[in-house]
Amino acid sequence: MNELVAVTSRETATALQNYSEAAKGAFSASTERALASDTRLWTSWCSDNGHAPLPAAPGAVVAFVKEMAVDRKPATVSRYLSSLAHMHRAVNLPDPTKTNEVTLAMRALRRSKPTRQRQAAPLNANVLERLTVTLTNSARDLRDIALLRLARDTLARRSELVAMDLSDLEHGVDGSATIIIRRSKTDQDGQGAIQYVSPPTLAAIEAYLAAVGISDGAMFRSIRKNGAAGGRLTDRSVANIFKRLAEAAGVPADDVSGHSARVGMAQDLMAAGAELPALMQAGRWKSPTMPARYGERQAAARSAVAKFYGAS
């Protein structure tokens, strides 16, 4: 938030600086990046339009919403306002995004652009089955199929996947395993969550580890040209790997993202009969909104109307 310090009162600037120091390590890297990006955007817009960034006047926020709405989606503008609200809470200023003027401006925006949020394309069981035929025993292919399998079994987010260490994995007696996800988007305190790892996934992980000679430290790593393991993967690498796997399976990769394995497994679980509470538990969702959206087509196929026509 250093961009705001130079353009606010001395008292507010001091409060911002103190908050910035106190908040180090309190948020995920992705949250910090989003806040920094949104802060720069808001500060620049205020400078160009003659408004004070903090405290923000509701009228200025309304004008900002209307200008951003020209070429940005409602979900993106909503994120900007969330960051703006965060800035004000950081220095104990009233939140301008909760005023009637701003609330009505966002409602008007959503009514003018009633588009559904785009969903990541699923990497489902059908894709996994195709990959077992098309992939080779190269170190990269072994790593990528192990990554996809584990992402599906645990419904892990990409940041959770790349943070996994070999010490987090505990073998069972039946060929399965469990793995602890030590920190996640919905578990900022780091209490951790234990997730099941199926025998086929554990076998894929062991084949990958044996191929690259990893025995400790980071589980998923870059692969050098000679097939040796490099450093820990970044969360941005996961999306690229998933896109490559989609292409290998003959699936359009344009909408494939780091969430695609999570979406695919959620849909497979619902198609297999999992109810929403069980799905929320498997994916560690605190709200039913996202898992319900991921599985809405599967839910429709099991609806009363579908049953009436004998579809399920």
MOQUIDA-V927959 format. One record per residue. RES is the residue in three letters. OMEGA is omega in radians with two decimals (NA if undefined). BURIAL is b if it has 16 or more other C-alpha atoms within 10 Angstrom, else e. D_CENTER is the distance of its C-alpha to the mean C-alpha in Angstrom with 2 decimals. Layout:
RES/OMEGA/BURIAL/D_CENTER, RES/OMEGA/BURIAL/D_CENTER
This chain:
MET/-3.10/b/22.90, ASN/-3.13/e/26.00, GLU/-3.11/e/26.38, LEU/-3.04/b/27.41, VAL/-3.06/b/29.90, ALA/-3.02/e/32.34, VAL/3.11/b/32.61, THR/3.12/b/32.95, SER/-3.10/e/35.87, ARG/-3.12/e/36.76, GLU/3.13/e/35.95, THR/3.13/b/32.48, ALA/3.11/b/31.85, THR/3.13/e/32.89, ALA/3.11/e/30.64, LEU/-3.13/b/27.62, GLN/3.12/b/28.57, ASN/3.14/e/29.02, TYR/-3.13/e/25.65, SER/3.13/e/23.95, GLU/-3.09/e/25.80, ALA/-3.04/e/25.15, ALA/-3.13/e/21.35, LYS/3.13/e/20.95, GLY/-3.10/e/18.61, ALA/-3.09/e/17.69, PHE/3.11/e/14.15, SER/-3.14/e/11.25, ALA/-3.13/e/11.76, SER/3.10/e/8.97, THR/3.12/e/10.60, GLU/3.11/b/13.90, ARG/-3.12/e/13.41, ALA/3.13/e/12.58, LEU/3.14/b/15.57, ALA/3.14/e/17.77, SER/-3.12/e/17.19, ASP/3.09/b/17.81, THR/3.11/b/20.76, ARG/-3.13/b/22.32, LEU/-3.10/e/22.07, TRP/-3.13/b/23.63, THR/3.12/b/26.28, SER/3.14/e/27.27, TRP/3.13/b/27.59, CYS/3.13/b/29.72, SER/-3.12/e/31.87, ASP/-3.03/e/32.52, ASN/3.03/e/33.41, GLY/3.13/e/35.36, HIS/3.04/b/33.22, ALA/-3.12/b/32.55, PRO/3.11/b/28.88, LEU/-0.18/b/29.57, PRO/-3.11/b/30.66, ALA/3.07/b/29.51, ALA/3.13/e/31.93, PRO/3.13/b/30.60, GLY/3.11/e/32.49, ALA/3.13/b/30.72, VAL/3.10/b/27.28, VAL/3.12/b/28.55, ALA/3.11/e/29.78, PHE/3.13/b/26.49, VAL/-3.10/b/24.67, LYS/3.14/b/27.32, GLU/3.13/e/27.15, MET/-3.08/b/23.39, ALA/-3.10/b/23.60, VAL/-3.07/e/25.83, ASP/3.11/e/23.20, ARG/-3.11/e/19.80, LYS/3.11/b/18.00, PRO/-3.13/b/18.28, ALA/3.12/e/14.56, THR/3.12/e/14.76, VAL/3.10/b/18.00, SER/3.10/e/16.75, ARG/3.09/e/14.18, TYR/-3.12/b/17.25, LEU/3.08/b/19.23, SER/3.11/e/16.85, SER/3.12/b/17.18, LEU/3.09/b/20.89, ALA/3.12/b/21.28, HIS/3.13/e/19.76, MET/-3.11/b/22.35, HIS/3.11/b/25.12, ARG/-3.10/e/24.28, ALA/-3.11/b/24.27, VAL/3.05/b/27.96, ASN/3.05/e/28.97, LEU/3.10/e/29.58, PRO/-3.11/e/29.49, ASP/-3.11/b/26.30, PRO/-3.09/b/27.44, THR/-3.13/b/24.47, LYS/3.12/e/25.93, THR/-3.13/e/29.31, ASN/-3.10/e/30.77, GLU/-3.09/e/30.92, VAL/3.12/b/27.23, THR/3.13/e/26.26, LEU/3.12/e/28.67, ALA/3.11/b/27.45, MET/3.09/b/23.87, ARG/3.10/e/25.42, ALA/3.12/e/27.56, LEU/-3.11/b/24.69, ARG/3.11/b/22.83, ARG/-3.12/e/26.20, SER/3.13/e/26.96, LYS/-3.07/e/23.72, PRO/-3.11/e/23.03, THR/3.06/e/20.44, ARG/3.09/e/17.79, GLN/-3.10/e/14.19, ARG/-3.09/e/13.56, GLN/3.10/e/11.76, ALA/3.10/b/10.59, ALA/-3.07/b/13.73, PRO/2.90/b/14.02, LEU/-2.98/b/15.14, ASN/-3.09/b/17.58, ALA/3.12/b/20.75, ASN/3.10/e/22.82, VAL/3.14/b/20.83, LEU/3.14/b/21.10, GLU/3.11/e/24.81, ARG/-3.08/b/25.43, LEU/3.12/b/23.89, THR/3.13/e/26.29, VAL/-2.99/e/29.05, THR/-3.08/e/27.91, LEU/-3.12/b/26.49, THR/3.07/e/28.99, ASN/3.06/e/29.54, SER/-3.12/e/28.57, ALA/-3.11/b/26.54, ARG/3.14/b/23.65, ASP/3.13/b/23.71, LEU/3.09/b/24.02, ARG/-3.03/b/21.05, ASP/3.13/b/18.82, ILE/3.07/b/20.00, ALA/3.11/b/19.59, LEU/-3.13/b/15.96, LEU/-3.13/b/15.36, ARG/-3.12/b/17.53, LEU/3.09/b/15.98, ALA/3.13/b/12.41, ARG/-3.12/b/14.14, ASP/-3.04/b/16.39, THR/-3.00/b/13.98, LEU/-3.06/b/11.01, ALA/3.01/b/9.17, ARG/-3.04/b/5.69, ARG/3.11/b/6.78, SER/3.12/b/7.72, GLU/-3.13/b/9.55, LEU/-3.07/b/11.23, VAL/3.11/b/12.67, ALA/-3.07/b/13.88, MET/3.04/b/15.95, ASP/3.11/b/19.70, LEU/3.13/e/22.57, SER/3.12/e/23.90, ASP/-3.06/b/20.99, LEU/3.11/b/22.34, GLU/-3.08/e/25.38, HIS/3.04/e/27.54, GLY/-3.10/e/29.17, VAL/-3.05/e/32.69, ASP/-3.13/e/31.88, GLY/3.07/e/29.82, SER/3.11/b/26.48, ALA/2.95/b/24.51, THR/3.10/b/22.07, ILE/3.13/b/19.40, ILE/3.00/b/18.20, ILE/-2.91/b/14.67, ARG/3.14/b/16.00, ARG/-3.12/b/13.32, SER/3.13/b/9.88, LYS/-3.10/b/7.99, THR/-3.14/e/10.67, ASP/-3.06/e/13.32, GLN/3.13/e/14.00, ASP/3.07/e/17.62, GLY/3.08/e/17.01, GLN/3.06/e/19.04, GLY/3.11/e/17.23, ALA/3.12/e/16.86, ILE/-3.11/e/19.00, GLN/-3.13/b/17.81, TYR/3.07/b/20.27, VAL/-3.06/b/20.73, SER/3.10/b/23.11, PRO/3.12/e/26.24, PRO/3.12/e/25.30, THR/3.11/b/22.02, LEU/3.10/b/23.98, ALA/3.12/e/26.61, ALA/3.11/b/24.20, ILE/-3.12/b/22.88, GLU/3.11/e/26.52, ALA/3.11/b/27.63, TYR/-3.12/b/25.10, LEU/3.13/b/26.03, ALA/-3.09/e/29.70, ALA/-3.07/b/29.47, VAL/3.06/b/28.12, GLY/3.10/e/29.94, ILE/3.11/b/27.20, SER/3.08/e/28.46, ASP/3.12/e/26.47, GLY/-3.07/e/23.68, ALA/-3.13/b/20.33, MET/-3.06/b/19.73, PHE/-3.03/b/17.97, ARG/3.03/b/19.77, SER/3.13/b/20.87, ILE/3.13/b/24.00, ARG/-3.10/e/27.05, LYS/-3.14/e/29.53, ASN/3.10/e/31.83, GLY/3.14/e/29.27, ALA/-3.13/e/28.92, ALA/3.07/b/25.74, GLY/-3.11/e/24.52, GLY/3.14/e/21.99, ARG/3.06/b/18.61, LEU/3.00/b/15.91, THR/-3.13/b/13.38, ASP/3.12/b/9.62, ARG/3.13/e/10.81, SER/-3.04/e/13.29, VAL/3.14/b/11.18, ALA/3.12/b/10.65, ASN/3.11/e/14.36, ILE/3.14/b/15.41, PHE/3.09/b/13.94, LYS/3.12/b/15.70, ARG/3.13/b/18.81, LEU/3.11/b/18.86, ALA/3.12/b/18.62, GLU/3.12/b/21.53, ALA/3.13/b/23.42, ALA/-3.14/b/23.21, GLY/-3.13/e/24.49, VAL/3.09/b/21.45, PRO/-3.02/e/20.58, ALA/-3.05/b/17.65, ASP/-3.08/e/17.16, ASP/3.10/e/14.31, VAL/-3.12/b/12.76, SER/3.10/b/9.34, GLY/3.12/b/7.13, HIS/-2.95/b/6.19, SER/3.11/b/9.99, ALA/3.11/b/11.26, ARG/3.11/b/9.47, VAL/-3.10/b/10.90, GLY/-3.13/b/14.11, MET/3.09/b/14.81, ALA/3.13/b/14.32, GLN/3.12/b/16.79, ASP/3.13/b/19.08, LEU/3.14/b/19.32, MET/3.10/b/20.22, ALA/3.13/b/22.66, ALA/3.06/e/24.21, GLY/3.13/e/24.92, ALA/3.08/b/22.25, GLU/-3.03/e/22.40, LEU/3.12/b/19.63, PRO/3.12/e/20.26, ALA/3.12/e/20.09, LEU/3.10/b/16.86, MET/3.14/b/15.32, GLN/-3.12/e/16.84, ALA/-3.11/b/15.64, GLY/3.12/b/11.92, ARG/3.04/b/12.48, TRP/3.08/e/11.74, LYS/-3.13/e/13.98, SER/3.13/e/14.58, PRO/-3.00/e/15.74, THR/-3.05/e/14.46, MET/3.11/e/11.33, PRO/3.09/b/13.04, ALA/3.12/b/16.15, ARG/-3.13/b/14.82, TYR/-3.03/b/13.50, GLY/-3.04/b/16.96, GLU/3.10/e/19.19, ARG/3.09/e/21.14, GLN/3.11/b/21.85, ALA/3.12/b/22.92, ALA/3.14/e/25.16, ALA/3.13/e/26.77, ARG/-3.06/b/27.71, SER/3.13/e/28.92, ALA/3.14/e/32.52, VAL/3.12/e/33.43, ALA/3.12/e/32.15, LYS/3.11/e/34.17, PHE/-3.14/e/37.16, TYR/3.08/e/37.20, GLY/-3.11/e/36.70, ALA/-3.12/e/33.36, SER/NA/e/31.93
